[in-house]
Amino acid sequence: MRNKFLILMTAGLPLLSTACQKSSQGDTTINTEQGALVKYFQNPLVNGDHADPFVAQKDGNYYFLSTKGNRVAIAKTKAMSQLANAIETTVWTPPENTDHSADLWAPELHFLAGKWYIYVAAAQKGVDDSNRMFVLENENADPTQGMWNFKGKIADSGNDQWAIDGSVATIGNKNYFVWSGWENPTEKYKQYIYLAPMSNPWTISGPRIKISSPTNDWEKWEPTFLGAGVNEGPIMLQRDANSPVFIIFSASRYSSDNYCLAQIQLKTGSDPAIAENWINKKQVFVKSDKNSVYGPGHNGFFTSSFTDQNGMVKSENWFIYHARSTPNNPGQARTTRMQQLSWKADGSPDFGTAISTGINLPCPINEQ
């Protein structure tokens, strides 16, 4: 569980001069005046447990975050296929004995109104069910530098309930906070997706609206049985300003092999703060027994762009997610993977099939 606003943008990134992987078909590198350019990569992108992956991009750089538990860290790279080589910088460690000292989960990084903001779930150490969302702010152009200032808890005034996986969705010219939370303390462990308007990047300015509830069996899987149901990890996805708006979220308990990605869609031109305007709920990315991918979920998005010698811009959309490689093993590390995202004729995303680890995949276009 423990890990979202994005209109996919194009951003020309410089070519890279380090090699990626060798293909089983032979040498996959291309020699140029700048050196050997990457062409293939293999999942996972980094070894070890990097659950709840998220990536932001700006000015030719990618900024990667994942759950660390006791701190927030950012890895900066110009090539997602080379994430394992990126330097990770711890940007914030919470003070002891506060309501945000423990269980730092699923941090997200957003650039809003000329500043960087981190949204992270945290809790009071030793206090059950104290998880809430908190906001950090940084004025530096590089989020791995400068000072991160603690802005405080972000919650709607009438329902300060258990909350995780907060994100910002910009729809039209308005920002909305979206997150996963409980309806009330008596209905523990059943998680819904909520949305509320924002007056600034650290303040909710209206009541929360429940836009998705775990009602289908595929939203209720615990490791080996059907449970209360979970919707979490919401992040906005939109191909371009004229395309439909989606919230992509994770369904079922994170420890289940059946943890998956799903979508809800906003009716064209409608008010996001009206629950009935969110339609077309369905699964979009699920486990693959054939490819040994289990519990795929908690996604993020980025765009890879390249300008050729004729001045033509070519772009690709990608998503990152975490998953495990063996079934019935909820304690196994959730590793970060990425795959290319395509689009259907109606403007909805096509995530394809979860691909095995250790397979040569073409690097993003700007890395070739």
C-alpha positions, 0 to 999 in steps of 0.5 A: 500500500504505501504509494497521483496529477499528471498531464503527460508533457513532452520534455526534450532530454539530453542523450546519455553516454552510458551503456544499458544492457546487452541483448540476447541478439547481440550488441545493443549499443550504438556508437556516436561521437557522444559515446555508446548510447543505451538501447535496452534495459531490464526490470527491475530498475533497482534492486531491493524494496522500492515500493510505492514508486513515483517520478516527477520530471522537470528541466531534463531531469527525472526525480524518483521517490519511494517509501523509506519509512523513516525519511524522504529521499529523492534520486535524480537522473537524466535517464530512467533506465539508469535509475540504479546509478542515480545518487539518492539524496535524503531531503527530509527526516522528521523530528521525533515525538510528533504526529509525523515521526513514523511510517513515512509512506508513498511520498510524491513530488509536485511542482506547483506555483513555482515551488516544489511540494512533497506530499507524504503519509506519516504517523505518530510513533506507537499510536495506531491508526494515526496515519495522515497526509503532510506537506513539505515545500522547497523554493529551490529549482532543484528539489534535491537541494535547498531547504524543505520546510514543513507546511503541516498536515493537509486534511479537510476540516470536517473529516480528519480521518486516517489518510495515505497516498495523497496526490494533486490533480490539476483539472482545467485550471483548478487543483484538487487533492486526491487520497486514500482514506477511511470513511470513519474509525469504526470501519477500519481497513476499508479504503476509499478514494477521496477528492477535495478542492485546494486553495493553495498547495498545502490547504484543502478548501472544501469538503471531501468527496468520495469518488471511488469505493471498493465494491467489486471482488477484484477490489477486495482481495487480501493475500488469500481471501476477500476482505473489506476492500481497498482503493489507494494510490490515486494519480491523475492521468491525461494524454493531453489537454483535450483528452479524457481525465482519468484517476488511476489507482491501486485495488485490493490489499497491497500484500495480495497477488491480485493487487492491481491497477484500475481506473475511473474516468471523469465525464467530459467537461463535468465537475470533479467534485461531484461523485457521480461524474466519475464513471467507467471503473475497471481493472487496467493492469493485473498480475501475470502468472505466465510472466511471474508478475504478482501484485502489480500496482502503485504507479507513476507516469513520465514522458520521454521525448526526443527531437530528431535531426529534422526538428521532429519531436517524438514522444513516448509515455511510460509508467512505473509500478512495483510488483513481486516475482513469486506468488503467495509471498507477501513479504517479498520485496516489491521492486520498481519496474517500468513499461511503455504506456499506449493509448486507445482510440477513445483516449483511454490508457492501454497498460498492456501485460505485465512483463517479466523481469530480466527481459530486454526492453527498448529504453525510452526514446530519449535514451537511445 
